[in-house]
Amino acid sequence: MKETRAFLTSIGLPPGDAYDLPTSEKRFRDGGQYRFEVPGIQGPGTMKALLEALDSYGQFIHRVTQTKGIMILSDEEISAMVALADKWQVELVLAIGPRATYDTSASIHTSEGQRMGYRLRGQEQIVRAIEDVKRAANLGCRAFLVYDEGCLWVLNETRKAGEIPSECRFKVSAHCGHGNPCSAKLLETTGANSINPVRDIQLQMLGAIRQAIDIPLDVHTENPASSGGFIRHYEVPEMIRVAAPIYLKTGGSVAKTHSWESTESDAVKRAKQVMLVQRVINTYFPEATGSEKGVLR
């Protein structure tokens, strides 16, 4: 394996997983090592309940992510979520949809077919996905959750051509199934602004991915029951140290599935999870630097 490891090193990739868990010296633009993201917030009512609950804890976050798809939201709902994001100074990420689960695919609903993730079937779905982004961008959204690598590539071309605002940002979903430095490098090269690796990624794997790319990693601190249900709060200090800059995706264990229709009560529970993760950071890695409120780039 020596020759293979040497070749990987020669092209700027780590020779293997980073079992020595080296400290990442990379940072967000503002110097922060970590930021908080709460996923699975599907509409304005739940978003408002989440942000108000965080205020009650004296806690803030940097991102709110909707996961069910832009196509299920009305213009009024998108505008309301954009307004809430502006008021609370958080980045709103809307998921691109349509996608395979909303299409006429039968295989996506089988145990084997689910391996395709939420990738798009046919060029018409690409057209519809671009239209989804254009619609939300016209209503003020500037960040989008992408489930398909080809869609990421063409959206990056769309952004470069000025067909959508240049400040639009693309976050790659864990449901694409990526978990190694080569895949991460490909996604960064293709236009990703942050990458969510597979949910059960281990620390040494995170360390290797961090060596390969500069953009932020989005890492689940906990998960819905449908993807394991595990809670990794005590690993968070090492996640930050090894993988900075990192978005800590928190609150997922409140949900049963990825696209769970969170209630306002669920949103309050998700806010509590953010506070609990912040407690772990304050206790076991107090020197870690979080981004300030309202710093979104």
C-alpha positions as CSV (number, residue, x, y, z in Angstrom):
1,M,0.0,0.0,0.0
2,K,3.0,2.3,0.3
3,E,3.0,3.3,-3.4
4,T,-0.8,4.0,-3.3
5,R,-0.4,6.2,-0.2
6,A,2.5,8.0,-1.7
7,F,0.5,8.7,-4.9
8,L,-2.4,10.1,-2.9
9,T,0.0,12.4,-1.0
10,S,1.6,13.5,-4.3
11,I,-1.8,14.8,-5.5
12,G,-2.6,16.7,-2.3
13,L,-4.7,14.1,-0.5
14,P,-4.1,12.5,2.8
15,P,-2.5,9.0,2.6
16,G,-5.2,7.5,4.9
17,D,-7.5,8.3,7.7
18,A,-6.0,10.7,10.3
19,Y,-5.7,8.4,13.3
20,D,-3.3,11.0,14.9
21,L,-6.3,13.4,15.0
22,P,-4.3,16.5,14.1
23,T,-5.7,19.9,15.2
24,S,-7.2,21.9,12.3
25,E,-5.8,25.4,11.9
26,K,-8.5,26.3,9.4
27,R,-11.2,28.7,10.4
28,F,-14.4,30.5,9.2
29,R,-13.7,33.9,7.7
30,D,-14.4,35.6,11.0
31,G,-11.9,33.3,12.8
32,G,-14.5,31.0,14.4
33,Q,-14.0,27.3,14.7
34,Y,-17.6,26.3,15.0
35,R,-21.1,27.4,14.3
36,F,-24.5,25.9,15.1
37,E,-27.1,24.7,12.6
38,V,-30.6,23.4,13.3
39,P,-32.0,21.2,10.5
40,G,-35.5,20.0,9.8
41,I,-37.3,23.2,10.4
42,Q,-40.0,23.0,7.7
43,G,-42.0,26.2,7.9
44,P,-42.2,29.7,9.4
45,G,-44.2,28.8,12.5
46,T,-41.7,26.2,13.6
47,M,-38.8,28.5,12.8
48,K,-40.2,31.3,14.9
49,A,-40.8,28.9,17.8
50,L,-37.2,27.6,17.5
51,L,-35.6,31.1,17.5
52,E,-37.8,32.3,20.4
53,A,-36.9,29.3,22.4
54,L,-33.2,29.8,21.7
55,D,-33.6,33.4,23.0
56,S,-35.0,32.1,26.2
57,Y,-31.9,30.0,26.7
58,G,-29.6,33.0,25.9
59,Q,-28.3,30.9,22.9
60,F,-28.0,31.7,19.3
61,I,-27.4,29.7,16.1
62,H,-26.1,30.6,12.6
63,R,-28.2,28.4,10.3
64,V,-31.7,27.1,10.0
65,T,-32.2,24.3,7.4
66,Q,-35.5,23.3,5.8
67,T,-35.3,19.7,4.5
68,K,-38.6,18.8,2.8
69,G,-38.2,21.0,-0.3
70,I,-38.9,24.4,-1.7
71,M,-41.8,23.1,-3.8
72,I,-43.9,22.4,-0.7
73,L,-43.7,26.0,0.5
74,S,-45.9,28.9,-0.6
75,D,-44.3,32.2,-1.6
76,E,-45.8,33.7,1.6
77,E,-44.1,31.0,3.7
78,I,-40.7,31.4,2.0
79,S,-41.0,35.2,2.5
80,A,-41.9,34.7,6.1
81,M,-38.9,32.5,6.7
82,V,-36.6,34.9,4.9
83,A,-37.9,37.7,7.2
84,L,-37.4,35.6,10.3
85,A,-33.8,34.9,9.2
86,D,-33.2,38.6,8.7
87,K,-34.6,39.5,12.1
88,W,-32.6,36.8,14.0
89,Q,-29.5,37.1,11.8
90,V,-29.4,33.5,10.8
91,E,-28.7,31.9,7.4
92,L,-31.8,30.2,6.0
93,V,-31.1,27.1,3.9
94,L,-33.9,25.8,1.8
95,A,-33.8,22.2,0.3
96,I,-34.1,21.8,-3.4
97,G,-37.2,19.8,-4.3
98,P,-38.6,18.2,-6.5
99,R,-36.3,15.2,-6.0
100,A,-36.5,11.4,-6.4
101,T,-38.9,10.8,-3.5
102,Y,-41.4,13.2,-5.1
103,D,-41.0,11.8,-8.6
104,T,-42.7,8.8,-10.2
105,S,-39.8,6.5,-9.2
106,A,-40.9,3.2,-7.7
107,S,-37.3,2.1,-6.9
108,I,-36.7,5.0,-4.5
109,H,-39.3,3.4,-2.2
110,T,-37.6,0.0,-2.1
111,S,-34.7,-1.0,0.3
112,E,-32.3,-1.2,-2.6
113,G,-33.5,1.9,-4.5
114,Q,-33.1,4.1,-1.4
115,R,-29.4,3.9,-2.0
116,M,-29.8,6.5,-4.8
117,G,-30.5,9.0,-2.0
118,Y,-32.5,12.0,-3.2
119,R,-30.7,12.2,-6.6
120,L,-32.6,13.5,-9.6
121,R,-34.0,11.4,-12.4
122,G,-33.8,12.9,-15.9
123,Q,-33.0,16.3,-17.2
124,E,-36.5,17.6,-16.6
125,Q,-35.9,17.2,-12.9
126,I,-32.7,19.3,-13.3
127,V,-34.7,22.0,-15.0
128,R,-37.3,21.9,-12.2
129,A,-34.6,22.0,-9.5
130,I,-33.0,25.1,-11.1
131,E,-36.5,26.7,-11.3
132,D,-36.9,25.9,-7.6
133,V,-33.7,27.8,-6.8
134,K,-34.6,30.7,-9.0
135,R,-38.0,31.0,-7.3
136,A,-36.6,31.0,-3.8
137,A,-33.8,33.4,-4.7
138,N,-36.3,35.8,-6.1
139,L,-38.0,35.8,-2.7
140,G,-34.7,36.5,-0.9
141,C,-33.2,33.1,0.0
142,R,-29.5,32.8,-0.7
143,A,-28.6,29.3,0.6
144,F,-29.7,25.9,-0.7
145,L,-29.5,22.3,0.3
146,V,-28.4,20.1,-2.7
147,Y,-29.0,16.3,-3.0
148,D,-27.4,15.6,-6.4
149,E,-23.9,16.1,-7.5
150,G,-24.9,16.9,-11.1
151,C,-27.4,19.5,-9.8
152,L,-24.6,21.0,-7.7
153,W,-22.4,21.3,-10.8
154,V,-25.0,23.0,-13.0
155,L,-26.1,25.3,-10.2
156,N,-22.5,26.4,-9.8
157,E,-22.5,27.1,-13.6
158,T,-25.8,29.0,-13.2
159,R,-24.3,31.1,-10.4
160,K,-21.1,31.9,-12.4
161,A,-23.2,32.9,-15.4
162,G,-25.3,35.3,-13.3
163,E,-28.5,33.4,-13.8
164,I,-28.9,33.4,-10.0
165,P,-27.4,35.8,-7.5
166,S,-23.6,35.4,-7.2
167,E,-23.9,35.2,-3.4
168,C,-26.0,32.0,-3.5
169,R,-24.5,29.2,-1.5
170,F,-24.8,25.5,-1.9
171,K,-24.7,22.9,1.0
172,V,-24.4,19.2,0.1
173,S,-26.7,16.9,2.0
174,A,-25.6,13.9,4.0
175,H,-28.1,12.0,1.9
176,C,-25.6,12.1,-1.0
177,G,-23.7,9.5,1.0
178,H,-20.1,11.0,0.9
179,G,-17.6,10.2,3.5
180,N,-14.0,10.3,2.2
181,P,-11.5,13.0,1.3
182,C,-11.7,12.3,-2.5
183,S,-15.4,12.8,-2.6
184,A,-15.1,15.9,-0.5
185,K,-12.5,17.4,-2.8
186,L,-14.7,16.6,-5.9
187,L,-17.7,18.4,-4.3
188,E,-15.6,21.4,-3.3
189,T,-14.2,21.7,-6.8
190,T,-17.7,21.4,-8.2
191,G,-19.0,24.4,-6.3
192,A,-20.0,23.3,-2.8
193,N,-19.8,25.9,-0.1
194,S,-20.1,23.3,2.7
195,I,-20.4,19.5,2.8
196,N,-22.4,17.3,5.1
197,P,-20.6,13.9,5.3
198,V,-22.4,10.7,6.2
199,R,-23.9,10.9,9.7
200,D,-21.8,8.2,11.3
201,I,-18.5,9.6,10.2
202,Q,-15.7,8.9,12.7
203,L,-13.2,11.4,14.0
204,Q,-10.2,10.0,12.1
205,M,-12.2,10.2,8.9
206,L,-13.2,13.8,9.6
207,G,-9.6,14.6,10.2
208,A,-8.6,13.2,6.8
209,I,-11.4,15.1,5.0
210,R,-10.4,18.3,6.7
211,Q,-6.9,17.9,5.3
212,A,-8.3,17.6,1.8
213,I,-10.6,20.7,1.7
214,D,-11.0,24.2,3.0
215,I,-14.8,24.7,3.0
216,P,-16.8,24.0,6.2
217,L,-18.0,20.6,7.2
218,D,-21.5,20.1,8.4
219,V,-21.5,17.4,11.1
220,H,-24.4,15.9,13.0
221,T,-24.1,16.0,16.7
222,E,-27.2,13.7,16.9
223,N,-29.5,11.9,14.5
224,P,-33.1,11.0,13.9
225,A,-34.1,7.5,14.7
226,S,-34.3,6.7,11.0
227,S,-30.5,7.2,10.6
228,G,-29.3,5.6,13.8
229,G,-30.6,7.9,16.5
230,F,-27.2,8.2,18.1
231,I,-26.2,11.2,20.1
232,R,-22.6,12.4,20.0
233,H,-22.5,15.4,22.3
234,Y,-19.3,14.3,24.1
235,E,-17.5,14.0,20.8
236,V,-18.2,17.6,19.9
237,P,-15.1,19.1,21.4
238,E,-12.9,16.8,19.3
239,M,-15.1,17.3,16.3
240,I,-14.4,21.0,16.5
241,R,-10.7,20.6,17.2
242,V,-10.1,18.2,14.3
243,A,-12.6,19.4,11.7
244,A,-12.8,23.2,12.1
245,P,-14.4,25.1,10.5
246,I,-17.5,23.1,11.3
247,Y,-21.2,23.5,11.5
248,L,-22.6,21.5,14.4
249,K,-26.0,20.1,13.2
250,T,-28.0,19.9,16.4
251,G,-31.5,18.8,17.3
252,G,-31.9,15.9,15.0
253,S,-32.7,13.3,17.7
254,V,-36.0,15.1,18.3
255,A,-37.2,13.9,14.9
256,K,-38.0,10.3,13.7
257,T,-37.0,10.9,10.1
258,H,-34.9,13.3,8.0
259,S,-38.0,15.2,6.7
260,W,-39.9,15.0,10.0
261,E,-42.7,17.6,10.2
262,S,-41.4,19.3,13.3
263,T,-44.1,20.9,15.5
264,E,-43.5,24.1,17.5
265,S,-43.1,21.8,20.6
266,D,-40.4,19.9,18.7
267,A,-38.7,23.2,17.9
268,V,-38.4,24.0,21.6
269,K,-36.8,20.6,22.2
270,R,-34.3,21.2,19.4
271,A,-33.4,24.5,21.0
272,K,-32.7,22.7,24.2
273,Q,-30.3,20.3,22.4
274,V,-28.3,23.3,21.1
275,M,-28.0,24.6,24.7
276,L,-26.8,21.1,25.9
277,V,-24.1,20.9,23.2
278,Q,-23.0,24.4,24.1
279,R,-22.6,23.3,27.7
280,V,-20.4,20.4,26.6
281,I,-18.2,22.8,24.6
282,N,-18.0,25.3,27.5
283,T,-17.0,22.5,29.9
284,Y,-14.6,20.4,27.9
285,F,-13.2,22.8,25.2
286,P,-13.7,26.3,26.6
287,E,-10.9,27.7,24.5
288,A,-12.8,26.9,21.3
289,T,-13.9,29.9,19.4
290,G,-17.5,30.1,18.1
291,S,-18.5,32.6,15.4
292,E,-20.3,35.6,16.6
293,K,-24.1,36.1,16.1
294,G,-25.0,37.3,12.7
295,V,-21.8,36.3,10.9
296,L,-23.0,34.2,8.0
297,R,-20.2,34.0,5.5
